[in-house]
Amino acid sequence: MDVSWTPIITVAGAFSAAFAGQYFGHRFTSKRERINKDTHRLQYLYSPLVHKVMDYLNEEGETAQLTDNPFLDESEVYIKLIVNGDPNEYFQLMRDLIGENLVYANQKLIMLYERGKFFGDYNYGKIKPTLLGPIHTFHFRIEFCSECLSEYLMINESLNTLSVEIKEEVEKSYFFCLILLIMFELRLHELILNHSLRAKLFLEALYEKKGYFEKAKSIYSDFRKFSKDIKNFNNIILDDLEADASELIFRIIKDLKYFEPEIGGVWEEELIKHPIKEEYIENKVLENLKIRKK
C-alpha cells in the first residue's frame, strides 16, 4: 500500500512554522523588554546621575585649583581663593540619587554604593597624601565615578540615543577617571592626590590623542581581569601589564610638557621620585616598535 506523505509534511510544516513563530516572537519580546528596561534605567538613574558625576569631578578640580596645599609648600606662596562649593556635598548627592533608585543600578554599582558607607569625606590638601585613609577614599570615589560613566555610555550605545557632543563630554570625564585608576594601579599616590585634579582639564583634552582613550580602557580592563584571577598570579604578566600602563603615563606626561610645560614638568618630577623601572619600560616600548615593524 502506498503511503501518502502529504499530510505528514503538512503537519510537520505546521509545527515548524509554529515553532519558528514562537522562537522569533520570544526574541522580539525579549529585545523589547530589554530596550524598555534600559530606557527606564537611563531615565530614572543614569542620565541624572552622569550629570552629578561630572559636576562632582569638576568641583574637585576647581577646589584643587583654589586650595593651597601645604604638602607642596604652598601655605605661604600659593594664593588661596574662596571655594564656593564642597565636593563632598556633590558626592553625597550622587549617592542619594542612587539610593533612591537602586533598583535601576547594575550589580557593580550596588556593591560600590554599599562600600561607600564605610568611607568618609575627602578634602584636597588637608591630609597627608601618603596616608592610606585619603588614598583609599579618593580611589573609591574615582572608581565609583568611572562605573557610573561607563554604564551610562554602554546603555546609550545599546539604545543608540546619545548625541556626538554629549558622548564626547562624557568620554572626557571617563578618560580622566581611567587615567587616575591606572595610576592607582601603579601606586603613584602622591602624584594623584597632589596634582591630578589640578591637571583635569589638560588630561581630558588628550583623550582623543594617539588613541589614548581606547588604550586606557584596554589597560584598565586588563588590570581588572588580572585582579579577579589572582589565584593564577603571574609576575611576568603583571610586569608586562604595568609596563604598558607606565608607557601610557610616560607618553601623557610628554604631551603635558609640550602643551603645559610647567604642569608637565611637575608631573615628571613626581614620576622620577617613584621607583618605576624606566629601563624596563623603554625596552618594552622598543619591543613593541619592533613587533609593529614586522
C-alpha positions in Angstrom: 0.0 0.0 0.0 1.4 3.4 -1.0 1.8 5.9 1.9 0.8 9.5 1.3 3.4 11.9 2.7 1.3 15.0 2.1 -0.5 15.0 5.5 2.8 14.3 7.3 4.6 17.1 5.5 1.7 19.4 6.2 1.7 18.6 9.9 5.5 18.9 10.1 5.4 22.2 8.3 2.7 23.5 10.6 4.8 22.5 13.7 7.9 24.1 12.2 6.0 27.3 11.4 4.5 27.4 14.9 8.0 26.8 16.5 9.6 29.5 14.3 6.8 31.9 15.2 7.2 31.2 18.9 11.0 31.5 18.7 11.1 34.8 16.9 8.2 36.1 18.9 10.1 35.3 22.1 13.3 37.0 20.7 11.3 40.1 19.7 9.6 40.3 23.1 12.9 39.8 25.0 14.5 42.6 22.9 11.6 44.9 23.5 11.7 44.2 27.3 15.5 44.8 27.3 15.0 48.1 25.5 12.3 49.2 27.9 14.4 48.2 30.9 17.5 50.1 29.6 15.3 53.1 28.8 13.9 53.2 32.4 17.4 52.8 33.8 18.6 55.7 31.7 15.7 57.9 32.5 15.4 57.3 36.3 19.1 56.8 37.2 21.9 57.0 34.8 21.0 60.2 32.9 20.6 62.4 36.0 23.5 60.6 37.7 26.0 61.2 35.0 25.5 65.0 35.3 26.0 64.8 39.0 29.2 62.7 38.5 30.6 65.3 36.1 29.6 68.1 38.5 31.4 66.4 41.3 34.6 65.9 39.2 34.6 69.5 38.1 34.1 70.6 41.7 37.0 68.5 42.9 39.2 70.0 40.1 38.1 73.6 40.9 38.6 73.1 44.6 42.2 71.7 44.0 42.9 74.7 41.9 41.8 77.2 44.5 43.1 75.5 47.6 46.6 75.9 48.9 48.4 72.6 49.5 50.8 72.6 52.5 52.3 69.3 51.3 53.5 71.2 48.2 54.9 74.0 50.4 52.2 76.3 49.2 51.0 77.6 52.5 52.8 80.9 52.1 53.3 81.4 48.4 50.1 80.0 46.9 47.1 82.4 46.8 44.1 80.9 48.5 40.8 82.0 46.9 37.3 81.4 48.1 35.9 78.0 47.2 32.1 78.2 46.6 31.2 74.5 46.7 32.1 71.5 48.7 32.9 68.4 46.6 31.8 66.1 49.5 28.3 67.5 49.2 28.3 66.9 45.4 29.4 63.3 46.0 26.6 62.8 48.6 24.1 64.0 46.0 25.3 61.2 43.7 24.9 58.6 46.5 21.4 59.9 47.4 20.2 59.6 43.9 21.5 56.0 43.6 19.9 55.1 47.0 16.6 56.4 45.8 16.8 54.5 42.5 18.8 51.4 43.5 16.5 49.1 41.6 17.9 50.5 38.3 21.6 50.1 39.2 23.8 47.3 38.0 25.4 44.8 40.3 28.8 46.6 40.4 27.3 50.0 41.2 25.1 48.5 44.0 28.3 46.9 45.5 30.1 50.3 45.3 27.1 52.1 46.8 27.2 49.7 49.8 31.0 50.0 50.1 30.7 53.8 50.2 29.0 53.7 53.5 32.4 52.9 55.1 34.2 55.9 53.6 34.2 59.5 55.0 35.0 62.8 53.4 37.9 63.6 51.1 39.4 67.1 51.3 42.1 68.1 48.9 45.3 69.4 50.6 44.1 68.7 54.2 45.5 65.3 54.9 49.0 63.9 54.0 48.6 62.1 50.6 50.8 59.2 51.7 48.3 58.1 54.4 46.1 55.1 53.5 42.9 56.9 54.5 42.8 59.6 51.8 44.4 57.2 49.2 41.6 54.6 49.7 38.8 57.2 49.9 39.8 59.1 46.7 40.5 55.8 44.9 37.0 54.6 45.8 35.4 57.8 44.6 37.2 57.7 41.2 36.2 54.0 40.8 32.6 55.0 41.7 32.5 57.8 39.1 34.1 55.5 36.5 31.5 52.9 36.9 28.6 55.4 36.6 30.1 56.9 33.4 31.0 53.5 31.9 27.5 52.1 32.4 25.9 55.3 31.0 27.9 55.1 27.8 27.2 51.4 27.5 23.4 51.8 27.8 23.4 54.7 25.3 25.5 52.7 22.9 22.9 49.9 23.1 20.0 52.2 22.6 21.8 54.4 20.1 20.4 57.5 21.8 23.5 59.7 22.6 24.5 62.7 20.5 28.1 63.1 19.4 28.6 66.2 21.5 27.3 64.7 24.8 29.2 61.4 24.2 32.4 63.4 23.8 31.9 65.3 27.0 31.1 62.1 29.0 34.0 60.2 27.5 36.4 63.0 28.5 35.4 62.6 32.1 35.6 58.8 31.8 39.1 59.1 30.3 40.2 61.2 33.3 38.9 58.6 35.7 40.6 55.8 33.7 44.0 57.5 33.8 43.7 58.0 37.6 42.7 54.4 38.1 45.7 53.2 36.1 47.9 55.5 38.1 46.5 53.9 41.3 47.4 50.5 39.9 51.0 51.9 39.5 50.9 53.2 43.1 51.5 56.8 42.0 49.6 58.0 45.0 51.3 61.4 45.7 51.1 62.3 42.0 47.4 61.5 42.0 46.4 63.2 45.2 48.6 66.3 44.9 48.5 67.0 41.2 45.9 65.1 39.1 42.9 67.2 40.0 44.7 70.4 39.0 45.5 68.9 35.6 42.0 67.6 35.0 41.2 69.8 32.0 44.5 69.2 30.4 44.2 65.4 30.8 40.7 65.5 29.3 42.0 67.4 26.3 44.3 64.5 25.5 41.5 61.8 25.4 41.4 61.6 21.6 45.1 62.0 21.0 47.1 58.9 19.7 44.3 56.5 20.7 44.8 57.3 24.4 41.1 56.7 25.3 40.9 53.2 23.8 44.4 52.3 25.2 43.3 53.4 28.7 40.1 51.4 28.5 42.1 48.3 27.4 44.8 48.6 30.1 42.4 49.2 33.0 40.2 46.3 31.8 43.3 44.1 31.8 44.0 45.2 35.4 40.5 44.3 36.5 40.7 40.9 34.8 44.1 40.3 36.5 42.7 41.2 39.9 39.8 38.8 39.5 42.1 35.9 38.6 44.5 36.3 41.5 44.8 32.6 42.0 46.7 32.4 38.7 49.0 35.2 39.7 52.0 35.6 37.4 54.7 38.2 37.9 55.6 38.2 34.3 52.1 39.1 33.2 51.8 41.8 35.9 55.2 43.2 34.8 54.1 43.4 31.2 50.8 45.0 32.2 52.4 47.6 34.4 54.9 48.3 31.7 52.1 49.0 29.2 50.4 51.2 31.8 53.6 53.1 32.6 54.3 53.6 28.9 50.9 55.3 28.6 51.6 57.6 31.6 55.0 58.5 30.2 53.5 59.4 26.9 50.8 61.5 28.5 53.4 63.4 30.6 55.4 64.1 27.5 52.3 65.6 25.9 51.5 67.6 29.1 55.1 69.0 29.0 54.6 70.1 25.3 51.2 71.8 25.9 51.7 72.9 29.5 55.5 72.8 30.3 55.0 73.8 34.0 52.4 71.2 34.7 54.2 68.5 32.7 57.4 69.3 34.5 55.8 68.9 37.9 54.4 65.5 36.8 57.7 64.4 35.5 59.5 65.3 38.8 56.9 63.4 40.8 57.3 60.4 38.5 61.1 60.4 38.9 60.6 60.0 42.7 58.6 56.9 42.1 60.5 53.6 41.7 59.2 52.7 38.2 61.7 50.7 36.3 62.2 53.1 33.4 64.7 50.9 31.7 62.2 48.1 31.6 59.6 50.4 30.2 61.9 51.7 27.5 62.8 48.1 26.5 59.1 47.3 26.3 58.5 50.3 24.1 61.3 49.2 21.7 60.0 45.7 21.7 56.5 46.9 20.7 58.0 49.1 17.9 59.9 46.1 16.5 56.7 44.0 16.6 54.8 46.8 14.7 57.5 47.0 12.0 57.2 43.2 11.3 
